[in-house]
Amino acid sequence: MEHKFEKLERPIVKELDKVLGRPFQVLDDGFVRVVDYMGSDESIVQAARVSYGKGTKKVHEDRGLIRYLMRHHHTTPFEMCEIKFHVRVPMDCWRQWIRHRTANINEYSTRYSIAIDASQTTSADEWRLQAVGNRQGSEGFLDEGKGAEFTRREKELQDQCRSEYEARLEAGIAREQARKDLPLSTYTESYWKIDLHNLLHFLVLRMAENAQYEIRAYANVIGKEILAKWCPITWEAFLDYRFNAVSYSGLELQILQELNSGNTGKALGLAEKFGWLSRGEDGTIKRNRERIEFEEKLKNLNLKIPWLAD
């Protein structure tokens, strides 16, 4: 029996093609550029419709379907799209990047090639201070006058490390060993290929305000300058249902329901039950990350925090 198939054409995204191969500068000497891509918003819709038969193809209905998929966490159709990037990134930032193990990676090798002669530098006004309440974060900046001294010493250190590295190569020391004292600020390059579903997961984590500034800079370029052109309907849905959305735990919903009903005492009882209001010897409420995150949600809703109310 001869089957009749609908003619298929490779999806072409004109807006993305305009920037294909174009490097977007990130930090002082880094970049991101698109090498190739497969699929588009239409590919997501096509894949989704395979599961329940061909449906309508109007643009507004395609948009509705993509938003439905995003809203209900139907991730498989988004995996039908892939994109390949060429990136130049500082090694310390790259360590965070490759923790996302759902990509295909081929990195520049300093065993075979001479290390890239570029390091990320820090301006006098860019030295960030350690956050008090977050051990892995920063808040505020060092005084620019003090920062200037650290910037001067940074350059001296980077120059010395590079000079020593090149001296070792000149002496015939193997590249695999000569590289060992290069600073983590040294740039590396890589091809990074990932499907759209996993790219969205990367972006929701790395575009967040609490992500390290350096990787957030790359993520913002990938999202706002590239993904927004590649799959604009998906990008819109991602912002609405993932990045700018707020989720509530079962406990948080219970507390909100009690507050909405005017049962402040019951709301406080729930918070006590789950250890949110444990107090130290001085009588102050102990730090509790889950409670603090919920307090931020209450502030966004312009609601009073019951355990802090006068």
PEBELHU-V920657 format. One record per residue. N is the residue number from 1. RES is the residue in three letters. PHI is phi in whole degrees, -180 to 180 (* if undefined). OMEGA is omega as a letter, one per 40 degrees, with the letter a starting at -180 (* if undefined). Layout:
N:RES:PHI:OMEGA + N:RES:PHI:OMEGA
This chain:
1:MET:*:a + 2:GLU:-87:a + 3:HIS:-94:i + 4:LYS:-103:a + 5:PHE:-113:i + 6:GLU:-68:a + 7:LYS:-64:a + 8:LEU:-108:i + 9:GLU:-126:i + 10:ARG:-64:i + 11:PRO:-60:i + 12:ILE:-119:i + 13:VAL:-112:a + 14:LYS:-60:a + 15:GLU:-64:i + 16:LEU:-75:i + 17:ASP:-60:i + 18:LYS:-64:a + 19:VAL:-112:a + 20:LEU:-59:a + 21:GLY:83:a + 22:ARG:-81:i + 23:PRO:-80:i + 24:PHE:-96:a + 25:GLN:-69:i + 26:VAL:-134:a + 27:LEU:56:a + 28:ASP:-88:a + 29:ASP:-142:i + 30:GLY:-97:i + 31:PHE:-160:i + 32:VAL:-134:i + 33:ARG:-145:i + 34:VAL:-88:i + 35:VAL:-91:a + 36:ASP:-163:i + 37:TYR:-151:i + 38:MET:-136:i + 39:GLY:95:a + 40:SER:-164:i + 41:ASP:-55:a + 42:GLU:-63:i + 43:SER:-66:i + 44:ILE:-65:i + 45:VAL:-63:i + 46:GLN:-60:a + 47:ALA:-65:a + 48:ALA:-66:a + 49:ARG:-72:i + 50:VAL:-58:a + 51:SER:-71:a + 52:TYR:-137:i + 53:GLY:95:a + 54:LYS:-68:i + 55:GLY:-121:i + 56:THR:-75:a + 57:LYS:-127:i + 58:LYS:-69:a + 59:VAL:-57:a + 60:HIS:-66:i + 61:GLU:-78:i + 62:ASP:-62:i + 63:ARG:-61:i + 64:GLY:-62:a + 65:LEU:-68:i + 66:ILE:-62:i + 67:ARG:-66:i + 68:TYR:-63:a + 69:LEU:-60:a + 70:MET:-67:a + 71:ARG:-65:a + 72:HIS:-105:i + 73:HIS:60:i + 74:HIS:-86:a + 75:THR:-90:a + 76:THR:-55:a + 77:PRO:-59:i + 78:PHE:-71:i + 79:GLU:-73:i + 80:MET:-75:i + 81:CYS:-104:i + 82:GLU:-134:i + 83:ILE:-145:a + 84:LYS:-119:a + 85:PHE:-112:i + 86:HIS:-114:a + 87:VAL:-126:i + 88:ARG:-119:a + 89:VAL:-148:i + 90:PRO:-62:a + 91:MET:-61:a + 92:ASP:-67:i + 93:CYS:-70:a + 94:TRP:-64:i + 95:ARG:-60:i + 96:GLN:-71:a + 97:TRP:-57:a + 98:ILE:-79:i + 99:ARG:-68:i + 100:HIS:-81:a + 101:ARG:-86:a + 102:THR:-99:a + 103:ALA:-133:i + 104:ASN:-102:a + 105:ILE:-130:i + 106:ASN:-135:a + 107:GLU:-100:i + 108:TYR:-56:a + 109:SER:-104:i + 110:THR:-87:i + 111:ARG:-79:a + 112:TYR:-104:a + 113:SER:-124:i + 114:ILE:-72:a + 115:ALA:-57:i + 116:ILE:-59:a + 117:ASP:-86:i + 118:ALA:-159:i + 119:SER:-134:i + 120:GLN:-69:i + 121:THR:-111:a + 122:THR:-124:i + 123:SER:-71:a + 124:ALA:-60:a + 125:ASP:-97:a + 126:GLU:-110:a + 127:TRP:-78:a + 128:ARG:-85:i + 129:LEU:-95:i + 130:GLN:-67:i + 131:ALA:-68:a + 132:VAL:-75:a + 133:GLY:-96:a + 134:ASN:-139:a + 135:ARG:-65:a + 136:GLN:-107:a + 137:GLY:-125:a + 138:SER:-133:i + 139:GLU:-156:a + 140:GLY:77:a + 141:PHE:-133:i + 142:LEU:-68:i + 143:ASP:-52:a + 144:GLU:-59:i + 145:GLY:-62:i + 146:LYS:-70:a + 147:GLY:-63:a + 148:ALA:-60:i + 149:GLU:-68:i + 150:PHE:-68:i + 151:THR:-66:i + 152:ARG:-63:a + 153:ARG:-69:i + 154:GLU:-60:a + 155:LYS:-63:i + 156:GLU:-61:a + 157:LEU:-64:a + 158:GLN:-63:i + 159:ASP:-64:a + 160:GLN:-65:i + 161:CYS:-63:i + 162:ARG:-67:i + 163:SER:-63:i + 164:GLU:-66:i + 165:TYR:-59:a + 166:GLU:-68:i + 167:ALA:-65:i + 168:ARG:-64:i + 169:LEU:-63:i + 170:GLU:-62:a + 171:ALA:-81:i + 172:GLY:91:i + 173:ILE:-66:a + 174:ALA:-59:a + 175:ARG:-58:a + 176:GLU:-64:i + 177:GLN:-100:a + 178:ALA:-60:a + 179:ARG:-78:a + 180:LYS:-64:a + 181:ASP:-106:i + 182:LEU:-66:a + 183:PRO:-73:i + 184:LEU:-68:i + 185:SER:-77:i + 186:THR:-63:i + 187:TYR:-76:i + 188:THR:-125:i + 189:GLU:-127:a + 190:SER:-157:i + 191:TYR:-94:a + 192:TRP:-131:a + 193:LYS:-113:a + 194:ILE:-151:i + 195:ASP:-83:a + 196:LEU:-63:i + 197:HIS:-58:a + 198:ASN:-74:i + 199:LEU:-65:i + 200:LEU:-63:i + 201:HIS:-65:i + 202:PHE:-59:a + 203:LEU:-70:a + 204:VAL:-65:i + 205:LEU:-86:a + 206:ARG:-91:i + 207:MET:-89:a + 208:ALA:-64:a + 209:GLU:-61:a + 210:ASN:-89:i + 211:ALA:-76:i + 212:GLN:-61:a + 213:TYR:-53:a + 214:GLU:-62:a + 215:ILE:-74:i + 216:ARG:-65:i + 217:ALA:-63:i + 218:TYR:-67:a + 219:ALA:-62:i + 220:ASN:-64:i + 221:VAL:-66:a + 222:ILE:-61:a + 223:GLY:-74:a + 224:LYS:-79:a + 225:GLU:-98:a + 226:ILE:-116:a + 227:LEU:-61:i + 228:ALA:-61:i + 229:LYS:-86:a + 230:TRP:-72:a + 231:CYS:-131:a + 232:PRO:-62:i + 233:ILE:-70:i + 234:THR:-65:i + 235:TRP:-59:i + 236:GLU:-61:a + 237:ALA:-65:i + 238:PHE:-60:i + 239:LEU:-63:a + 240:ASP:-71:a + 241:TYR:-104:a + 242:ARG:-120:a + 243:PHE:-70:a + 244:ASN:-98:a + 245:ALA:-86:i + 246:VAL:-127:i + 247:SER:-109:a + 248:TYR:-126:i + 249:SER:-76:i + 250:GLY:-59:i + 251:LEU:-63:a + 252:GLU:-62:i + 253:LEU:-65:i + 254:GLN:-62:i + 255:ILE:-64:i + 256:LEU:-62:i + 257:GLN:-64:i + 258:GLU:-67:i + 259:LEU:-65:a + 260:ASN:-66:i + 261:SER:-88:i + 262:GLY:83:a + 263:ASN:-93:a + 264:THR:-60:a + 265:GLY:-62:i + 266:LYS:-67:i + 267:ALA:-63:i + 268:LEU:-65:i + 269:GLY:-63:i + 270:LEU:-65:i + 271:ALA:-63:i + 272:GLU:-66:a + 273:LYS:-57:a + 274:PHE:-97:i + 275:GLY:75:a + 276:TRP:-74:a + 277:LEU:-115:i + 278:SER:-63:a + 279:ARG:-116:i + 280:GLY:-83:a + 281:GLU:-63:i + 282:ASP:-85:i + 283:GLY:90:a + 284:THR:-83:i + 285:ILE:-68:i + 286:LYS:-70:i + 287:ARG:-66:i + 288:ASN:-141:a + 289:ARG:-61:a + 290:GLU:-63:i + 291:ARG:-66:a + 292:ILE:-62:i + 293:GLU:-65:i + 294:PHE:-68:i + 295:GLU:-60:i + 296:GLU:-64:i + 297:LYS:-66:i + 298:LEU:-64:i + 299:LYS:-62:i + 300:ASN:-65:i + 301:LEU:-92:a + 302:ASN:58:i + 303:LEU:-107:i + 304:LYS:-72:i + 305:ILE:-86:a + 306:PRO:-58:a + 307:TRP:-81:i + 308:LEU:-114:a + 309:ALA:-69:i + 310:ASP:-69:*
